[in-house]
Amino acid sequence: MSFILEPLQYAFMVRGLLAAVMVGIICAVMGTYVVLRGMAFLGDAMAHAILPGVAIAYLLKGNLLVGALIAAAVVALSIGFFSRGGVVKEDTAIGVLFAAALSLGVALISTIQTYAVDLTHILFGNVLGVSASDLWLTVGLGFFVLLMVAVHYKQFLVISFDPVLAATLRLPAELLRNLLLLLLALTVVISLQTVGVGLSAAMLVTPAATAYLLTRRLFPMMLISAAIGAASSLVGLYLSFYLNIVSGSAIVLTATAFFLLAFLFNPRRGVLRMRKI
């Protein structure tokens, strides 16, 4: 019991645990759409696309989170604009905007003399530095994302997997697709404090990919993915505390371990089980 209770004696660990679990759940739920739609590259692109917003906010001495949110929203809506009507394929639009945003972000950050110190937590996360206000902001934004997913669950399901039915039902497909992109952008911004830019894409994809190995139905996949995301955040943070390693990396590596276990041993399509058969 002391192994479990000792970290909880510190207020920063309690705040970090709550924030990490919340981020793990949000990323996992949104990640199911990313995985099922074959858009794993989108998560990575969105994560790196916020760099210009962070750099501009830092140069203007503004709020880094607000800068990241504005940049993510601009990139998300731009992807929707360029890929509207199939003029440009969605993955092509993602690639173009990802490269442009990343290059702009690197160019701006290179002008900041102290960026290596001051922006390290944006790149790699700093879950143990979560303040009470950061925690409430994470909870508020996370609740909004989950609420939007719950309210538009059926519409997102239809536009993602049956465009013909969406047209028949006269759903505002473009509006809903842009809303999904914005929610994904918001999810990436929420995960900044916990795992940082470099690892947020992994938390979007890995828990959802693990759940995909266990079920192909969307709602059960969301629940399993959320459980894996929360467990990865919890176990990873404990590992970072006792092993003195970066918390974001520990969380992602834990999620990867869950993926490998599911890949090898899951009862439906586990590699080792299939070899035995």
N, C-alpha and C positions, 0 to 999 in steps of 0.2 A: 504493500500500500504506500510505503514511503516513496517508492519510485514514481507513483502517480501523483501523490499529493505535494511532493517537494516543489516542483515548478509552480504550483498554484499558490504558493506563499507570496509570489511576486505579482503585483498588480499589472505590470507590463506583459507578463506571460498570460494572464487571464484575458486581457484585452486582445493580445495576439492570437490566442486560441479561438476566441469568438469571431474575430475578423477572418482568420484563416478558414474556419469551418464554413462561414457564410460565403466567402469567395469560392471555396471548393464546390459548394452546392450550386451557386449561380453559374459558374463556368461549366459545370457538368451538364446542367439542364440545357443551356444554350448550345453546348457542344454537340448535343444529339442532332440538332439541325445541321450543324457543320459537317458531321460525319455522314449522316444519311444522304445529304445532298452532294457528297464528294467535294467539299469545299475546304479541306484542311488548310490549303494555302491561304484562304481568306483570313483565318485567325492569325496566322503569322504576319500577313501583310498589314492587317489592322493594328496589330500590336506595334509594329515598327513605324506605322504611319503617324503615330501620335508624337513622334520626336520633334517635328517642327513646332507644334503647339507648345510642348514643354520648353523648348529652347526660347521661343518668343516670350512666353510668360516669364521665364527666368530673366531674360534681358530687360523686360519691362518691370521687373520686381513685382509681378503679379502672382496669383495663385496657380501653382503648377497643375493642379487637378483640373481647374477650369480651362487652362490652355490645352491640356490633353483632351478634354471632352470636346472642345470646339474643333480641334484638328481631326479627331476621330469622326465626328459628325459630318464634317466637310468631305472627308474621304469616303465615308459610307454613302452619302448622297451622290457624290460624283460617280461612284461605281454604278449606282442605280441609273444615273443619267446617261452615262456612256453606253451601258448595256441594254438600254430601253429598246424594245422592239426587235432585239436581236441584231441591230446594226453592227455592234461589236460584241463578241462573246464575253460572258461574264469573267471567265478566267483571264482573258486578254486584258480587259479593263483593270482587273485587280493587279496584274503584273505591271502594267504601265504606271498606275497610280502609286503602287508600292515602291517601285524604283524611284519615282520622282519625289515622293514624300520622304523616303529614307535619305536620298541624296541631299535634299534641302535641310533635313534635320541635322545630318552630319556637318554640312557646311556652316549652319548656324552655331552648332555646339563647338565647332573648332575655333570660333571667334571668342569663346568664353574661356578666359585664362584659367579659371579654377574649376572647370567643368568636371574634371576627373574626381574631385572630392564632392562637390555639391550635388551632382546629378547621378552619383553612383547608386543611390537607393531607387532611382527611377529605372535604371537599367537592370538591377538585380534584386530589387525589393528589400524591404526592411520591416518585416511584420512585427518585430519586437519593439519598433519605434512607433507603433500605432497609439495615438492619443485618444482620449475619450471622445473628442469631437470627430476624429477620423472614424472611430468605431460607429458612432451614430450616423455619420454620412454613409458609411458602407452599408449599414442596416437599411437606411432609408432608400438608397438607390437600388440595393438588392431586392428589397420588397417590391419596388416599382417594376423592376424587370420581371420578377416572378409573377406579379399581378397581370402584366401585359401578356405574358405567355399563357396564363390561365384563361384570360378573357378571350384571346384570339387563338386559342388552341386549335379549334376545328378549321378556322380560316388558314392558319399557317400550314396545317396538315394538307389541305387541299391544294394551295398554291405551290407547295413544295413537291408534291408527288403526283398531282393530276391536273395539269393546266387546262385540259379540255373541260373537265368538270367545273373548274373555276370560272371559265368563260360561260358555260351553260348556266351557272348560278349567278352570273353577272357580279362576281366579286371584284372589288377594286384591287386587282392583282398587283399593279405597280405600286400603289400606296402601301399595301400590306408588305410587299417585298422590301420597300424602303424602310418601313417600320422595323422589320426583322433585322435589316442591316444596322439600323440605329441602335437597336437593343444589343446587338453584338458589339458594336462600338462602345456602348456604355459598359458592357460586361468587361471589356478589356481595360477600360479606365478604372473600374472598381478594383481590378486585380493588381493594379500598379504597386500599391503599398505592400502587398503580400508577396508576390513572386516577381514583380518587375516586368519590364517590356520583354526581355529576352526569354522568359519562361511562361508568360501568360498564354501563349499559343498552345503550349504543352498541356496546360490545365484545361483548355477548351477541348482538346482532341483526345488525350489519353484516357480519362475516365469514360468518355462516351464510346471510344473504340473498344474498351474492355466490356462495357455493357452490351455492345453490338455482338460480341462473341457469345453472349449468354441469352439474348432474346432479339427478335426482329420486330416486335410490336413497340410502337413509339412510347406510349405511356409507361409500360413496365421498364422500358429502356431508360426513360428519364429518371424513374425512381432508383433503379440500380446504379445509374451513373451518378446521381446525387449522393447516394450512400458511399460510393467509392471515392468521390471527390471529398466528402466530409472526412472519411476515414483516413485518406491520404494526407489531408491537411493536419489532422490531429496527430497521427503517428509521426509524420515528417517533422512537425514542430517539436515533439518530444525528442526525436533523434538529434535535431539541431541543438537542443538545450544540453543534452548529455554528451554529445560528440563534439560540440563547439564548431559546427559547420554552418554555412549559410542556410537560412531557413527555407528560402525559395527553392534552392537546389534539393534540399532534403525532401520537401513536399513532392516535387516532380519525380524524383527517383523512387519514392514510395509508390506513387501512382503507376510508374513504369513497372515496378515489381508486381503490382496487382494485375497489370496487363499481361505480363509474362506467365503468371500463374494461370490466368484464364485461357491464354493461348495454348498452354501445354496440357492443362488438366480439366478444362470445362467438359461437362458430361455430354454435350451435343457434338462439338467439333474439335475437341482437344487433340493436339498432335500426338501426344503419347498414347491417349486412349484409342485413337484411330489405328495406331500401329499395332496395339495389342489385339484389336479386332482382326 
